Amino acid sequence: MDLFHRELVGKDTPTGRDCQFCYRADPDFAKRDLIDRLVLSNLDDTASAHITEDGYIKHRIAELVKRRLFSPSNAVSASPALLAKSA
């Protein structure tokens, strides 16, 4: 090896792929910067796998929105008065 080249150890740049959770959960996913959409390819689709901090934060927001939409407090409960009206 000469002085102008270094020996490569592993990969210099991380390989990434689109986060499938964000793809399904975030309606504005296509509008994100490309780098904010990527997660490290060898990790699961989690917030901490995102390459950028903005990607991490947007993933966490999507998790919170999803959790809020499917929380028991948002479930429609059939009250007796509502059932009486529909009969």
NORZI-V280646 format. One record per backbone hydrogen bond with DSSP energy under -1.0 kcal/mol. CO is the residue of the C=O (numbers start at 1). NH is the residue of the N-H. E is the energy in kcal/mol with one decimal. If there is no record, write none. Layout:
# NORZI-V280646
co-><CO | CO>
nh-><NH | NH>
e-><E | E>
This chain:
# NORZI-V280646
co-><15 | 17 | 19 | 20 | 21 | 22 | 26 | 28 | 29 | 34 | 37 | 38 | 39 | 40 | 44 | 47 | 49 | 52 | 53 | 54 | 55 | 56 | 57 | 58 | 59 | 60 | 61 | 62 | 63 | 64 | 65 | 66 | 71 | 79 | 80 | 81 | 82>
nh-><41 | 39 | 23 | 24 | 25 | 26 | 29 | 31 | 32 | 37 | 19 | 51 | 17 | 43 | 46 | 50 | 40 | 56 | 57 | 58 | 59 | 60 | 61 | 62 | 63 | 64 | 65 | 66 | 67 | 68 | 69 | 70 | 74 | 83 | 84 | 85 | 86>
e-><-2.2 | -2.7 | -2.1 | -1.8 | -2.6 | -2.6 | -1.6 | -1.0 | -1.2 | -1.1 | -2.0 | -1.9 | -1.9 | -1.8 | -2.0 | -1.5 | -2.3 | -1.9 | -2.6 | -2.6 | -2.0 | -2.3 | -2.4 | -2.1 | -2.2 | -2.4 | -2.6 | -2.3 | -2.6 | -2.4 | -2.3 | -1.7 | -1.6 | -2.3 | -2.1 | -1.6 | -1.6>
